[in-house]
Amino acid sequence: MAASLLSNLGQAAPAPTPEGVKAAAADVAQRLPALLLAAERIAATVEQGVHGRRRTGPGEVFWQYRTYSPGDELKRLDWRASAKSDRLYLRQLEWSASQSVYLWCDQSASMHYASRRDLPSKALRAEILTLALAGVLSRAGERVGLLGYPEPPSAGRNVAERLAERLLRSASAEDTLPSLPPPVELPSHAHALLISDFLSPLDSIRDVIGRLAHRGVHGHLLQVLDPAELAMPFKGRVRFLGLEQEGDLLMSRAELVREQYLARLEGHQQGLRELARHAGWSMTIHDTAASAAGALLGLYHWLAADLRLRR
């Protein structure tokens, strides 16, 4: 399956020069504030609709009272609070352990596509969602890191800034970036969120998911696609050019293959769902014409629910 429906064909990058390195560094510095601002705005929108990720458990911080039910441990009764009422109350403590969440953001050539000027590229939307989720999770006390990079997951106020700098530097320093995560060993029971267009062969994706699931890693796939990739709206004579060695394809009447294309896309997506289901993972699809905040809220709720299920 072609990696993307691209409107232009990139050329091989020349060998790096000192001037080129300086220009790349300047580009990173210029893009960083805008990228972080967009991610922060989306994160702020989502945080208005959620109330943190606190949960009960063997912590030390008081969270709330709840009424006694038969079978509850009597040692958890709060006699002072119960004496003020005709009911028995228990103290619930906040779970104090954080989780390691690993994020993967596809920055390969197929992601640099947008069918309209008013739409973000798939790569830009993936970067913004990655950083926005990192910000939300770190403020909730979770440790966040990038899958495939040497830095360990961390929490704190500057997590999104560190991840943004790493993503932008990697994109500017390398001619080609992989479409799928590299083979790395993650801690058992960590969480992995992979954001990509996932138009690679299913066998390659199966290897990635299987390797992580074998380690007990719980994960989610977010497939990011342009609306043109979802609808195949092209008509007449169209040349499709690829950036990932797919080759060129010239069609005299593109509309004649629309049904075949959509059927193949649906089959590929169904294959992705089956791979995720078999590993105990989940999958969602995001259209770059849709709200980024909506996609982020869905990711947040998935992770919160998955953590409650696993604990």
N, C-alpha and C positions, 0 to 999 in steps of 0.2 A: 504494500500500500504506500502510495506517495506520502512523504513526510509532511507536505503542506501544499497549499495552492498559493504559490508565490507570484508576485507581480513583477519581480525583477531578479536578476541572477547576479550574485556577488562574484567578485574575482579574487584570486589568491592574493593574500596580503604580502607586501614586500618584507624583506628582512628588517628587523628592528634597528633603528639608529638612535643615537643620543637625543636627537631632536624629536623622534617619534616617541621615545619613552617619556620625555617631558610633556609632549602633547597629550599622551594618554593619561598621565598623572593630573594634568589640568582638567581633562574631561571628567575624570572621577570626582575631583573637587567641585566641579561645576554642577554635576548631576546629583551629588549626594544630598544637598539641602532640599531640592525639589522632591526627590524620591521619598525622603523621610517625612516631609510635610504631607505628602499625599497619603502615606501609610498612617501617619498619626491622626489625620482627619477621619479616616475610615475606622481606625481603632477606637477613637473617641465616640463615634456614632454607635458602635457595637457595645461599648462599655456602658452606655446609657440604658441599654436594655437588659443587662445582666447584672447580677449582684454578687460577683466574686465566685470563687470555686471552693469556698470553705466546705468541709465535710466532717462528719463526726469520726472520732477514732481515738487512739491512745495518745493524745497530745497533752499539753499542759495549759493551753489558753482556753479560758471559759468562753463558750459560744452562746448557749441559751439553755433555758429550762424546758422540760417537757413533763407531762403527767406520767405517773407510774402505771405500768401495765403488768399483768400477771406474767411471771417469767423473767422480769428484769432483775438485775443484780441489786440486792439490798444495799450493798456497800456504796452504790452510786447515789443513794437517796440524799437529798439536801434537807436536813431536819429543820434548819432555820427557815427556809422558804416554805416548807410544808406546815410549820407551826402557825403561819399567818393565814392559812386557808384550811378548808375541810378536805383538801386533796393532798396526795403525796407527789412530790416533784423530784425529778432527777436532774443532775447537772450533766449537760453534754459538753464535751471538750472538742476543740477544733483539731482536726488531723494536721500534724505539723510537718509531715514528710513531703518533700517535693518530688516531682517526677522529672525524668530526662525526656525531652521531646526533641527529636531530630527532624529538621526540615530540609527538603530537597527542592531546589528551584531550577527547572530546566532553562538553560540559557543558550541552547544550541541554535544553529542557523534557522531551523524550521519555525522557531518561536518568534522570529523577527518579521512577522507578517501582520498586516492590518489591511482589510479590504476597502476601508474608507478613511479619509483624512480625519474625520471626527471620532474615530475609534482608536483606543490604545492598541499597541501590538500585544501579542500573546505574552511576549517576554516581559514587557512593562507591567502588565496586569499580574503576572506570576510573581514578579519582584515585589510589587506593592502588597499583595496578599501575604507573601512570606514575611515581610517586615512588620506588617500590621499585626499578624498573628503572634509574631515574636514579642512585640510590645505588650499585647494583651496578656500573654501567658507569663512573661517575666514579671509584670506588675501583680499577677495573681500568685507569685511565689514559685513558679515552675522554672526549672533549668532548661534553657533552650540553646541548641547548637545547630550548625549546618552539617548535614550528612556528607561525609567524604572529605572534610577539612580537619586539620590536626587539632584545632582549638577545642577543648572540652566544653560541654554545655555549661552555661552560666546563667545567673539571674541578676537582676538589678536594673537600674534606670537606663543604662547605656547599652543594653543588649542589642536593640535594633540598630543603633549607630554602628556598632562593631560588625554586625552581620551585613549591613548595607555596604560598608567599606570593603569587606571581603568579597561580596558579590561583584561589585563594580570593578575592583582591581582584577579579579579573575577574568571577567569579560573583556577587559581592555588589554590584558597581558597575553592571552592565548588566541591563536588564529581560529582554532576549532574547539568547541566544548562538547562533551558527550550528551547524548539525548537521555541517558539513563544513569542512575547512581553507580559509582564504582563499587567493586566488591569490598566491603568493610565489615568488621565485626562490631556489632552494637551490643550493649549490655542486655542481658535477658530481661524481658518485660518492659523495655523502653518503648516509646511510641515514635512512629515515623509517619510523617505526612509528606507525600510526594506530589508535587505540582508540575504538570507537564501537559503537552498535547497528546502524549501516549499514542503516537502514530507509528511507533516502532513495531517490528514483528512481534506477535504475541509470544513466541518462544523466548525471545530476549526478555520480555517483561515478566514472563513466568519464572525465569531464572532469578531475577532480582527479588520478586516477591517471595519465592520459595526459600531463597537464602536467608532473608530476614525473618520470615515466619518460623523457619527451623530453629532460630535462636530465641524464639518466644517473643519476638517483637510484634506489637500490635500496630496496625497501620491503616491508612486511608489514602485513596487515590483521588486527586482532583484533576479532571481532564479539562484543560482550558482550550477552547476553540473559538475561532472567529466566526461570526454569523454566516459568512460566505462558505465556510467549510461545513457548516451544519445544513445549509439549504441548497448549495450548488446553483446559484441564480444566473449563471453565465449563459449567454445566447450568442449564436453566430460563430464567426471564426475567432478562436481564442488560442493563444499559445500559453501553456503552463510550463513554468521554469522552476527548477528545484535548486536548492542550495546544499543538499546533502547527497549528491551523487545519484539522484533519481533519474537524471536525464530530462530532456525536453519532450513535450507532447503537444503537437499541433492538431487542433480539432477544427473542422470546417463548420460543424453545427454542434456546439457543446451541449445544447439542450437535449439532444438525443440520448445522451448517456446519463442524464440526471437520475433517472430511476435506478439504474444499475449502480451508480455511485452511492446514492442514499442507502440502497440495500447493503452494499459492501460496508459502508460506515456503520450501519446498525449492527451488522454481524460482528464487526470489530469491537464495538462497544459492548455487545453482549458477551463477547469473549473476555473482555476486561472485567466485567461484572462477575463472571464465573471464576476467573482467577482470584479475584478478591474474596469472593464467598468461600472458595475452597480453603483459603488461608485463614479464614476468620476475620478478614479485613472488610472494608466497605469502599464504595466509590460513588462520586457525584460528578456531574458535568456542569461546567460554567461557560456561559456565552459572554464574550467580552463586551457585548452591547448591553448586558444586564448590569445590575448594581453590584459593585465590588463589596459594599457593606453587607449585602444579602449573602454573598458567598462566604464572607468572613464569619458572619453569625452562624451559618450552617456548620462551618469547620469547628468553631468554638463549642457549639452544642454537641457535635459528634465527640470531640475529645473529652468534654466534661462527662458525657454519658458513658463513654468507654472506660474512663478512670473509675467511675462509680461501680461499673460492672466488674472490673478486674480486682477491686479492693474488697 
